[in-house]
Amino acid sequence: MKHLLMGLGLLAAIFLIVSCQSQGGAQNIDDLRAKVAQLEKEVQDLKAQLSQSGAGLRIAYIKAEKVFQDYKKTGEAVEKFRKEAEKKQNDLKALQEKFKKGLMSEDEFQREAARLQQELQQLDLQLTAEIQTEMIKVVEQIAKERGYDWVTQLKDVVLYANPNKIEDITYDVLKILNQGQ
């Protein structure tokens, strides 16, 4: 758009020079100011037309919660996490028994319990990151294919979005993600 406006500015300058030359340079300064004002108004009108025609940013959004909820790998990740959590719970019970029998100190018990919890948190982060990475890869693919300038996540942060100017690509992302299974 900047190039278009610069081109219009150059055209306006050429128009002014030709206009002045065609009248033998006798044009007075007030006539030039009037022509510049008219050209500036025309440029502003063109800017308004361009912004209304949708020539600005192409924006899309996804509902990330919906993608996580309906993505097949999310269910698999939840199941994997559940199984690992059960194992860690059994490990914790075994540690409690050792502690009750006096086979380990309270510090050892606390350390081991914290380690089990940390391992579970790491697994949660890893599984979530894998899904996010796959989702972002698909979002980037769709954005490039369709020429979007910006893809955002629809959340409470978006106070208003003109439905004619922004597209929901949630189901497109889900379709590609779930086909990859």
Backbone as a chain_set.jsonl record, in Angstrom:
{"seq": "MKHLLMGLGLLAAIFLIVSCQSQGGAQNIDDLRAKVAQLEKEVQDLKAQLSQSGAGLRIAYIKAEKVFQDYKKTGEAVEKFRKEAEKKQNDLKALQEKFKKGLMSEDEFQREAARLQQELQQLDLQLTAEIQTEMIKVVEQIAKERGYDWVTQLKDVVLYANPNKIEDITYDVLKILNQGQ", "coords": {"N": [[0.824, -1.169, 0.0], [2.032, 1.194, 0.7], [3.716, 1.557, -1.458], [1.875, 1.995, -3.474], [0.748, 4.403, -2.617], [3.022, 6.032, -2.703], [3.469, 5.957, -5.41], [1.188, 7.255, -6.292], [1.693, 9.732, -5.221], [3.954, 10.486, -6.716], [2.781, 10.583, -9.234], [1.069, 12.717, -8.791], [2.908, 14.786, -8.407], [4.131, 14.843, -10.945], [1.904, 15.519, -12.443], [1.435, 18.099, -11.461], [3.774, 19.424, -12.307], [3.623, 19.17, -15.111], [1.248, 20.512, -15.497], [1.929, 23.082, -14.664], [3.924, 23.665, -16.539], [2.52, 23.511, -18.898], [1.024, 25.769, -18.827], [2.843, 27.619, -19.152], [4.308, 28.201, -16.892], [3.121, 30.112, -15.458], [1.441, 29.774, -13.415], [-0.055, 30.545, -10.363], [0.816, 30.497, -6.836], [-1.347, 29.968, -5.155], [-3.099, 28.51, -6.759], [-1.575, 26.183, -7.08], [-1.497, 25.26, -4.438], [-4.199, 24.68, -4.057], [-4.513, 22.604, -5.902], [-2.758, 20.687, -4.819], [-4.05, 20.232, -2.379], [-6.419, 19.13, -3.336], [-5.409, 16.789, -4.545], [-4.346, 15.532, -2.263], [-6.714, 15.003, -0.918], [-7.853, 13.188, -2.689], [-6.017, 11.09, -2.468], [-6.458, 10.385, 0.217], [-9.102, 9.507, -0.017], [-8.675, 7.284, -1.672], [-7.151, 5.723, 0.099], [-9.098, 5.162, 2.028], [-10.891, 3.683, 0.48], [-9.288, 1.47, -0.141], [-8.882, 0.357, 2.414], [-11.471, -0.372, 3.046], [-12.01, -2.241, 1.116], [-10.802, -4.515, 1.919], [-8.126, -4.908, 1.442], [-6.217, -4.889, 3.306], [-4.665, -6.394, 6.131], [-4.831, -9.944, 6.172], [-6.599, -11.934, 8.224], [-6.913, -14.672, 10.449], [-8.321, -17.01, 12.792], [-7.988, -19.452, 15.43], [-9.659, -21.774, 17.549], [-8.099, -22.754, 20.084], [-8.537, -24.378, 22.331], [-10.575, -26.011, 21.446], [-9.262, -27.354, 19.385], [-7.346, -28.802, 20.876], [-9.097, -30.372, 22.389], [-10.477, -31.918, 20.455], [-8.543, -33.144, 18.913], [-7.114, -36.13, 17.876], [-4.678, -37.111, 18.895], [-4.536, -35.9, 21.349], [-6.233, -37.31, 23.037], [-4.819, -39.712, 23.093], [-2.504, -38.826, 24.342], [-3.506, -38.06, 26.824], [-4.288, -40.545, 27.798], [-1.799, -41.839, 27.939], [-0.573, -40.223, 29.856], [-2.274, -40.711, 32.035], [-1.793, -43.449, 32.541], [0.909, -43.336, 33.264], [0.687, -41.714, 35.505], [-0.696, -43.414, 37.199], [1.283, -45.368, 37.63], [3.195, -43.803, 38.934], [1.741, -43.173, 41.201], [1.528, -45.687, 42.395], [4.238, -46.108, 42.884], [4.625, -44.094, 44.756], [3.03, -45.016, 46.855], [4.482, -47.277, 47.53], [6.799, -46.044, 48.449], [5.748, -44.764, 50.689], [5.128, -46.933, 52.301], [7.719, -47.925, 52.794], [8.702, -45.775, 54.226], [6.984, -45.778, 56.466], [7.752, -48.17, 57.622], [10.19, -47.529, 58.487], [12.35, -47.716, 56.81], [13.334, -45.727, 55.333], [14.345, -42.289, 55.552], [12.562, -39.282, 56.536], [13.378, -37.109, 54.99], [14.447, -38.432, 52.742], [12.115, -39.635, 51.788], [10.555, -37.35, 51.185], [12.155, -36.211, 49.17], [12.099, -38.24, 47.176], [9.341, -38.376, 46.658], [8.935, -35.808, 45.657], [10.511, -36.005, 43.367], [9.076, -37.901, 41.864], [6.729, -36.466, 41.408], [7.771, -34.335, 39.929], [8.687, -35.692, 37.638], [6.258, -36.473, 36.565], [5.124, -33.975, 35.999], [6.956, -33.113, 34.065], [6.435, -34.95, 32.011], [3.817, -34.214, 31.397], [4.257, -31.586, 30.419], [5.882, -32.207, 28.209], [4.179, -33.802, 26.57], [2.12, -31.961, 26.048], [3.582, -29.95, 24.731], [4.361, -31.312, 22.41], [1.908, -31.64, 21.094], [1.17, -28.946, 20.774], [3.251, -28.08, 19.093], [2.759, -29.567, 16.759], [0.236, -28.511, 16.131], [0.829, -25.789, 15.677], [2.501, -26.015, 13.476], [0.689, -26.922, 11.506], [-1.067, -24.737, 11.473], [0.655, -22.742, 10.503], [1.133, -23.824, 7.964], [-1.449, -23.711, 6.765], [-1.849, -20.942, 6.89], [0.174, -19.957, 5.182], [-0.56, -21.196, 2.754], [-3.046, -20.013, 2.265], [-2.557, -17.344, 2.369], [-2.654, -15.759, 4.727], [-1.945, -13.044, 6.865], [-1.84, -12.938, 9.536], [-2.483, -15.075, 12.21], [-4.412, -15.814, 14.915], [-5.252, -16.778, 18.284], [-8.483, -17.311, 19.287], [-9.712, -15.79, 21.997], [-10.635, -14.475, 25.218], [-9.35, -12.094, 24.909], [-9.789, -10.99, 22.422], [-11.833, -8.535, 21.679], [-13.562, -7.607, 19.729], [-14.264, -8.71, 16.485], [-14.582, -8.294, 13.115], [-16.73, -10.274, 11.425], [-16.654, -10.558, 8.692], [-14.097, -10.038, 7.986], [-12.33, -11.703, 9.244], [-11.34, -15.064, 9.588], [-12.402, -18.231, 10.756], [-10.372, -20.887, 11.292], [-10.307, -23.195, 12.69], [-11.527, -25.766, 12.343], [-10.378, -26.557, 9.972], [-7.718, -26.844, 10.725], [-7.978, -28.917, 12.591], [-8.908, -30.956, 10.873], [-6.679, -31.473, 9.195], [-4.759, -32.18, 11.137], [-5.932, -34.485, 12.298], [-6.08, -36.147, 10.089], [-3.512, -36.86, 9.759], [-3.093, -38.962, 11.411]], "CA": [[0.0, 0.0, 0.0], [2.942, 2.334, 0.709], [4.199, 1.75, -2.826], [0.769, 2.584, -4.217], [0.622, 5.812, -2.223], [4.18, 6.755, -3.225], [3.222, 6.083, -6.843], [0.184, 8.308, -6.452], [2.381, 10.997, -4.938], [4.772, 10.811, -7.887], [1.855, 10.998, -10.295], [0.588, 14.051, -8.454], [3.995, 15.726, -8.673], [4.254, 14.964, -12.407], [0.73, 16.261, -12.884], [1.645, 19.51, -11.128], [4.831, 19.967, -13.17], [3.063, 19.285, -16.47], [0.228, 21.552, -15.45], [2.627, 24.372, -14.599], [4.635, 23.875, -17.793], [1.567, 23.734, -19.991], [0.541, 27.135, -18.723], [4.001, 28.497, -19.282], [4.884, 28.509, -15.593], [2.463, 31.3, -14.94], [0.479, 29.386, -12.381], [0.294, 31.157, -9.085], [1.005, 29.601, -5.696], [-2.652, 29.575, -4.609], [-3.62, 27.436, -7.612], [-0.803, 24.99, -6.747], [-1.97, 24.78, -3.138], [-5.521, 24.095, -4.258], [-4.34, 21.32, -6.582], [-2.16, 19.774, -3.852], [-5.105, 19.877, -1.436], [-7.32, 18.223, -4.052], [-4.719, 15.509, -4.689], [-4.289, 14.909, -0.937], [-8.053, 14.482, -0.65], [-8.019, 11.992, -3.518], [-5.203, 10.039, -1.853], [-7.19, 9.949, 1.407], [-10.255, 8.73, -0.492], [-8.155, 5.99, -2.115], [-6.798, 4.971, 1.3], [-10.346, 4.69, 2.62], [-11.415, 2.626, -0.389], [-8.436, 0.292, 0.023], [-9.123, -0.27, 3.71], [-12.806, -0.967, 3.015], [-12.049, -3.353, 0.165], [-10.165, -5.693, 2.509], [-6.769, -5.054, 0.931], [-5.295, -4.825, 4.438], [-4.227, -7.67, 6.68], [-5.721, -11.107, 6.141], [-6.523, -12.452, 9.579], [-7.693, -15.854, 10.784], [-8.147, -17.415, 14.183], [-8.363, -20.813, 15.796], [-10.088, -22.005, 18.926], [-7.072, -23.717, 20.5], [-9.116, -25.344, 23.256], [-11.336, -26.95, 20.615], [-8.278, -28.196, 18.699], [-6.82, -29.744, 21.871], [-10.169, -31.27, 22.793], [-10.913, -32.814, 19.381], [-7.406, -33.747, 18.229], [-6.994, -37.535, 18.278], [-3.471, -37.339, 19.694], [-4.76, -35.425, 22.715], [-6.759, -38.464, 23.774], [-3.707, -40.646, 23.295], [-1.6, -38.223, 25.328], [-4.181, -38.142, 28.123], [-4.206, -41.949, 28.229], [-0.401, -42.091, 28.308], [-0.345, -39.524, 31.116], [-3.038, -41.417, 33.064], [-1.067, -44.683, 32.868], [2.133, -42.957, 33.974], [0.272, -41.215, 36.82], [-0.997, -44.603, 38.01], [2.571, -45.952, 38.019], [3.812, -42.929, 39.942], [0.938, -43.316, 42.422], [1.964, -46.954, 42.999], [5.592, -45.864, 43.4], [4.474, -43.272, 45.956], [2.525, -45.911, 47.919], [5.618, -48.115, 47.959], [7.666, -45.169, 49.258], [5.075, -44.543, 51.976], [5.31, -48.166, 53.085], [9.116, -47.939, 53.248], [8.838, -44.726, 55.251], [6.275, -46.247, 57.668], [8.534, -49.266, 58.214], [11.458, -46.986, 58.949], [13.416, -48.08, 55.879], [13.85, -44.484, 54.712], [14.122, -41.1, 56.377], [11.547, -38.35, 56.035], [14.005, -36.336, 53.904], [14.501, -39.306, 51.563], [10.734, -39.775, 51.315], [10.167, -36.071, 50.568], [12.921, -36.084, 47.926], [11.59, -39.206, 46.199], [7.98, -37.961, 46.297], [9.09, -34.621, 44.788], [11.034, -36.486, 42.08], [7.958, -38.521, 41.14], [5.838, -35.379, 40.97], [8.474, -33.6, 38.872], [8.67, -36.529, 36.436], [4.897, -36.398, 36.025], [4.983, -32.635, 35.413], [7.762, -33.089, 32.84], [5.692, -35.694, 30.999], [2.691, -33.357, 30.996], [4.799, -30.522, 29.573], [6.367, -32.805, 26.961], [3.027, -34.197, 25.752], [1.459, -30.724, 25.617], [4.456, -29.279, 23.755], [4.292, -32.053, 21.147], [0.632, -31.3, 20.449], [1.26, -27.539, 20.361], [4.162, -27.993, 17.947], [2.026, -30.066, 15.592], [-0.829, -27.564, 15.83], [1.434, -24.58, 15.1], [2.982, -26.384, 12.142], [-0.476, -26.945, 10.618], [-1.546, -23.355, 11.356], [1.577, -22.066, 9.58], [0.884, -24.376, 6.627], [-2.7, -23.136, 6.265], [-1.647, -19.498, 6.724], [0.968, -19.741, 3.976], [-1.345, -21.61, 1.589], [-4.19, -19.117, 2.045], [-2.11, -15.956, 2.355], [-2.984, -14.995, 5.929], [-0.864, -12.256, 7.437], [-1.854, -13.073, 10.988], [-3.409, -16.061, 12.76], [-4.427, -15.645, 16.361], [-6.108, -17.685, 19.038], [-9.657, -16.583, 19.756], [-9.824, -15.865, 23.45], [-11.293, -13.298, 25.779], [-8.59, -10.902, 24.55], [-10.392, -10.415, 21.224], [-13.07, -7.891, 22.09], [-14.43, -7.542, 18.561], [-13.676, -9.087, 15.21], [-15.551, -8.223, 12.039], [-16.8, -11.633, 10.868], [-16.364, -10.515, 7.257], [-12.673, -9.776, 7.791], [-11.525, -12.679, 9.963], [-11.843, -16.399, 9.29], [-12.159, -19.29, 11.728], [-9.757, -22.039, 10.622], [-10.208, -24.249, 13.693], [-11.875, -27.091, 11.816], [-9.378, -26.887, 8.955], [-6.538, -27.322, 11.458], [-8.338, -30.243, 13.12], [-9.009, -31.921, 9.778], [-5.324, -31.84, 8.791], [-4.111, -32.885, 12.248], [-6.513, -35.809, 12.474], [-5.779, -36.968, 8.912], [-2.137, -37.309, 9.92], [-3.099, -40.138, 12.295]], "C": [[0.879, 1.247, 0.0], [3.434, 2.629, -0.695], [3.126, 2.401, -3.684], [0.647, 4.06, -3.901], [1.807, 6.632, -2.722], [4.003, 6.966, -4.725], [2.209, 7.169, -7.12], [0.802, 9.682, -6.198], [3.239, 11.432, -6.108], [3.898, 11.269, -9.05], [1.344, 12.418, -10.049], [1.659, 15.102, -8.752], [4.168, 15.938, -10.174], [3.096, 15.784, -12.958], [0.91, 17.755, -12.632], [2.691, 20.145, -12.05], [4.307, 20.182, -14.584], [2.047, 20.409, -16.519], [0.881, 22.935, -15.451], [3.307, 24.672, -15.933], [3.666, 24.179, -18.918], [1.011, 25.146, -19.947], [1.707, 28.117, -18.721], [4.588, 28.908, -17.962], [4.225, 29.698, -14.926], [1.478, 31.0, -13.825], [0.893, 30.012, -11.054], [0.274, 30.129, -7.948], [-0.319, 29.133, -5.105], [-3.274, 28.453, -5.427], [-2.901, 26.128, -7.307], [-1.271, 24.398, -5.415], [-3.339, 24.108, -3.26], [-5.408, 22.722, -4.916], [-3.733, 20.279, -5.632], [-3.219, 19.314, -2.853], [-6.079, 18.889, -2.073], [-6.695, 16.837, -4.191], [-4.608, 14.781, -3.343], [-5.645, 14.307, -0.568], [-8.286, 13.208, -1.453], [-7.213, 10.813, -2.958], [-5.914, 9.508, -0.602], [-8.408, 9.106, 1.023], [-9.816, 7.341, -0.949], [-7.761, 5.116, -0.928], [-8.051, 4.371, 1.932], [-10.933, 3.546, 1.792], [-10.6, 1.341, -0.228], [-8.717, -0.413, 1.343], [-10.493, -0.931, 3.752], [-12.868, -2.185, 2.105], [-11.368, -4.6, 0.711], [-8.747, -5.909, 2.022], [-5.736, -4.991, 2.053], [-4.866, -6.217, 4.855], [-5.288, -8.744, 6.483], [-5.524, -11.808, 7.473], [-7.423, -13.68, 9.725], [-7.472, -16.157, 12.263], [-8.478, -18.891, 14.329], [-8.856, -20.798, 17.233], [-9.189, -23.129, 19.441], [-7.631, -24.774, 21.439], [-9.873, -26.419, 22.487], [-10.38, -27.898, 19.888], [-7.732, -29.235, 19.681], [-7.871, -30.8, 22.227], [-10.465, -32.316, 21.718], [-9.782, -33.475, 18.605], [-7.209, -35.16, 18.765], [-5.784, -37.785, 19.178], [-3.622, -36.832, 21.126], [-5.294, -36.563, 23.572], [-5.683, -39.482, 24.074], [-2.76, -40.124, 24.376], [-2.208, -38.304, 26.731], [-4.089, -39.57, 28.668], [-2.786, -42.298, 28.687], [-0.091, -41.452, 29.665], [-1.045, -40.258, 32.26], [-2.305, -42.685, 33.512], [0.192, -44.379, 33.678], [1.798, -42.449, 35.374], [-0.07, -42.375, 37.749], [0.297, -45.258, 38.51], [3.218, -45.126, 39.132], [3.065, -43.027, 41.267], [1.328, -44.601, 43.155], [3.361, -46.817, 43.594], [5.528, -45.062, 44.706], [3.969, -44.12, 47.124], [3.652, -46.801, 48.453], [6.578, -47.302, 48.826], [7.055, -44.932, 50.64], [5.243, -45.765, 52.88], [6.74, -48.25, 53.646], [9.305, -46.943, 54.395], [8.184, -45.192, 56.563], [7.065, -47.344, 58.396], [9.897, -48.802, 58.707], [12.633, -47.323, 58.056], [13.968, -46.872, 55.124], [13.49, -43.3, 55.597], [13.037, -40.221, 55.754], [12.106, -37.521, 54.876], [14.06, -37.155, 52.617], [13.103, -39.448, 50.945], [10.295, -38.505, 50.581], [10.863, -35.889, 49.217], [12.349, -36.981, 46.821], [10.179, -38.831, 45.735], [8.034, -36.746, 45.361], [9.594, -35.03, 43.4], [9.911, -37.093, 41.233], [7.004, -37.459, 40.585], [6.48, -34.602, 39.822], [8.484, -34.397, 37.568], [7.299, -36.477, 35.758], [4.654, -35.032, 35.364], [5.761, -32.526, 34.106], [7.043, -33.816, 31.709], [4.523, -34.868, 30.481], [3.167, -32.255, 30.055], [5.242, -31.055, 28.214], [5.2, -33.146, 26.034], [2.288, -32.975, 25.211], [2.279, -30.021, 24.545], [4.411, -29.984, 22.402], [3.018, -31.694, 20.378], [0.659, -29.856, 19.955], [2.139, -27.379, 19.131], [3.465, -28.453, 16.673], [0.945, -29.082, 15.161], [-0.256, -26.318, 15.148], [1.938, -24.844, 13.691], [1.828, -26.368, 11.134], [-1.032, -25.534, 10.417], [-0.662, -22.584, 10.376], [1.352, -22.531, 8.144], [-0.367, -23.749, 6.011], [-2.525, -21.641, 5.994], [-0.877, -19.196, 5.443], [0.168, -20.077, 2.728], [-2.438, -20.601, 1.246], [-3.82, -17.64, 2.083], [-2.539, -15.127, 3.557], [-1.742, -14.264, 6.412], [-0.725, -12.527, 8.932], [-2.879, -14.138, 11.37], [-3.291, -15.967, 14.268], [-5.298, -16.726, 16.985], [-7.281, -16.859, 19.556], [-9.818, -16.833, 21.245], [-10.576, -14.636, 23.925], [-10.598, -12.002, 25.391], [-9.194, -10.217, 23.326], [-11.751, -9.846, 21.624], [-14.063, -7.774, 20.942], [-13.63, -7.959, 17.339], [-14.782, -9.057, 14.164], [-15.6, -9.594, 11.37], [-16.54, -11.689, 9.368], [-14.879, -10.36, 6.973], [-11.772, -10.813, 8.44], [-12.167, -14.058, 9.782], [-11.457, -17.385, 10.384], [-11.608, -20.504, 10.988], [-9.596, -23.229, 11.575], [-10.435, -25.632, 13.079], [-10.941, -27.517, 10.687], [-8.12, -27.448, 9.616], [-6.804, -28.732, 11.989], [-8.356, -31.307, 12.017], [-7.615, -32.398, 9.357], [-4.617, -32.624, 9.886], [-4.63, -34.322, 12.355], [-6.319, -36.723, 11.262], [-4.379, -37.543, 9.025], [-2.026, -38.56, 10.778], [-3.134, -41.423, 11.497]], "O": [[0.529, 2.25, -0.622], [3.558, 3.789, -1.09], [3.422, 3.255, -4.52], [0.465, 4.88, -4.801], [1.642, 7.786, -3.117], [4.344, 8.025, -5.252], [2.354, 7.925, -8.08], [0.478, 10.661, -6.87], [3.257, 12.611, -6.463], [4.232, 12.219, -9.758], [1.206, 13.212, -10.979], [1.359, 16.172, -9.282], [4.333, 17.07, -10.63], [3.281, 16.636, -13.828], [0.579, 18.578, -13.485], [2.512, 21.27, -12.517], [4.516, 21.237, -15.181], [2.001, 21.171, -17.485], [0.436, 23.841, -16.154], [3.27, 25.808, -16.406], [3.948, 25.002, -19.788], [0.565, 25.656, -20.975], [1.57, 29.28, -18.342], [5.318, 29.898, -17.911], [4.732, 30.224, -13.935], [0.766, 31.889, -13.355], [2.068, 29.995, -10.686], [-0.237, 29.022, -8.112], [-0.405, 28.012, -4.603], [-3.9, 27.549, -4.873], [-3.532, 25.072, -7.275], [-1.42, 23.183, -5.285], [-3.591, 23.081, -2.63], [-6.116, 21.788, -4.539], [-4.146, 19.12, -5.639], [-3.278, 18.131, -2.516], [-6.513, 17.931, -1.432], [-7.367, 15.826, -3.982], [-4.757, 13.56, -3.284], [-5.712, 13.23, 0.024], [-8.862, 12.25, -0.937], [-7.68, 9.674, -2.976], [-5.96, 8.295, -0.393], [-8.703, 8.103, 1.674], [-10.48, 6.344, -0.664], [-8.003, 3.909, -0.937], [-8.057, 3.204, 2.325], [-11.415, 2.557, 2.344], [-11.165, 0.248, -0.184], [-8.785, -1.642, 1.39], [-10.664, -1.947, 4.424], [-13.7, -3.069, 2.311], [-11.353, -5.636, 0.046], [-8.212, -7.007, 2.179], [-4.532, -5.032, 1.799], [-4.722, -7.111, 4.021], [-6.485, -8.486, 6.61], [-4.416, -12.225, 7.808], [-8.535, -13.724, 9.199], [-6.557, -15.627, 12.894], [-9.144, -19.493, 13.487], [-8.507, -19.919, 18.022], [-9.487, -24.309, 19.253], [-7.246, -25.94, 21.358], [-9.816, -27.598, 22.837], [-10.646, -29.095, 19.784], [-7.663, -30.42, 19.352], [-7.553, -31.983, 22.349], [-10.68, -33.484, 22.042], [-10.042, -34.291, 17.722], [-7.146, -35.362, 19.978], [-5.858, -38.581, 20.115], [-2.91, -37.288, 22.021], [-4.851, -36.754, 24.705], [-5.633, -40.048, 25.165], [-2.278, -40.885, 25.215], [-1.507, -38.583, 27.703], [-3.841, -39.773, 29.857], [-2.601, -42.971, 29.701], [0.566, -42.057, 30.512], [-0.471, -40.41, 33.338], [-2.206, -42.965, 34.707], [0.503, -45.07, 34.649], [2.534, -42.716, 36.324], [0.229, -42.33, 38.943], [0.39, -45.653, 39.673], [3.716, -45.661, 40.123], [3.678, -42.972, 42.334], [1.446, -44.612, 44.38], [3.639, -47.342, 44.673], [6.284, -45.323, 45.641], [4.43, -43.958, 48.254], [3.76, -47.043, 49.655], [7.107, -47.806, 49.816], [7.77, -44.903, 51.642], [5.473, -45.631, 54.082], [6.944, -48.597, 54.81], [9.972, -47.228, 55.389], [8.757, -45.021, 57.639], [7.045, -47.429, 59.623], [10.663, -49.582, 59.272], [13.785, -47.232, 58.48], [14.94, -46.98, 54.375], [12.476, -43.306, 56.295], [12.654, -40.402, 54.598], [11.404, -37.26, 53.899], [13.761, -36.648, 51.536], [12.944, -39.385, 49.726], [9.732, -38.576, 49.488], [10.241, -35.467, 48.243], [12.144, -36.543, 45.689], [9.861, -38.955, 44.552], [7.275, -36.665, 44.395], [9.165, -34.477, 42.388], [9.814, -36.829, 40.035], [6.541, -37.548, 39.447], [5.806, -34.252, 38.854], [8.306, -33.818, 36.496], [7.201, -36.442, 34.531], [4.047, -34.954, 34.296], [5.285, -31.919, 33.148], [7.042, -33.346, 30.571], [4.266, -34.825, 29.277], [2.554, -32.016, 29.015], [5.003, -30.421, 27.186], [5.229, -32.814, 24.849], [1.878, -32.957, 24.05], [1.724, -29.547, 23.554], [4.421, -29.327, 21.361], [3.051, -31.475, 19.168], [0.219, -29.574, 18.841], [1.802, -26.62, 18.223], [3.569, -27.804, 15.632], [0.757, -28.843, 13.968], [-0.804, -25.851, 14.149], [1.815, -23.99, 12.812], [1.981, -25.852, 10.027], [-1.425, -25.177, 9.306], [-1.167, -21.859, 9.518], [1.378, -21.723, 7.215], [-0.341, -23.308, 4.862], [-3.001, -21.134, 4.978], [-1.235, -18.281, 4.702], [0.206, -19.333, 1.748], [-2.723, -20.364, 0.073], [-4.67, -16.779, 1.855], [-2.764, -13.923, 3.43], [-0.633, -14.798, 6.372], [0.348, -12.369, 9.515], [-4.017, -14.101, 10.903], [-2.195, -16.034, 14.823], [-5.982, -17.48, 16.293], [-7.083, -15.824, 20.191], [-10.035, -17.963, 21.681], [-11.089, -13.856, 23.122], [-11.179, -10.925, 25.524], [-9.12, -8.994, 23.204], [-12.698, -10.591, 21.875], [-15.273, -7.836, 21.158], [-12.462, -7.599, 17.19], [-15.805, -9.724, 14.319], [-14.599, -10.032, 10.802], [-16.237, -12.755, 8.831], [-14.446, -10.534, 5.833], [-10.563, -10.803, 8.209], [-13.39, -14.192, 9.82], [-10.328, -17.375, 10.876], [-12.297, -21.085, 10.149], [-8.838, -24.157, 11.294], [-9.636, -26.548, 13.272], [-10.736, -28.711, 10.471], [-7.53, -28.41, 9.125], [-5.968, -29.625, 11.854], [-7.874, -32.422, 12.214], [-7.398, -33.597, 9.183], [-3.95, -33.62, 9.605], [-3.845, -35.261, 12.488], [-6.386, -37.945, 11.396], [-4.087, -38.594, 8.454], [-0.951, -39.155, 10.857], [-3.143, -42.509, 12.076]]}, "num_chains": 1, "name": "protein.A"}
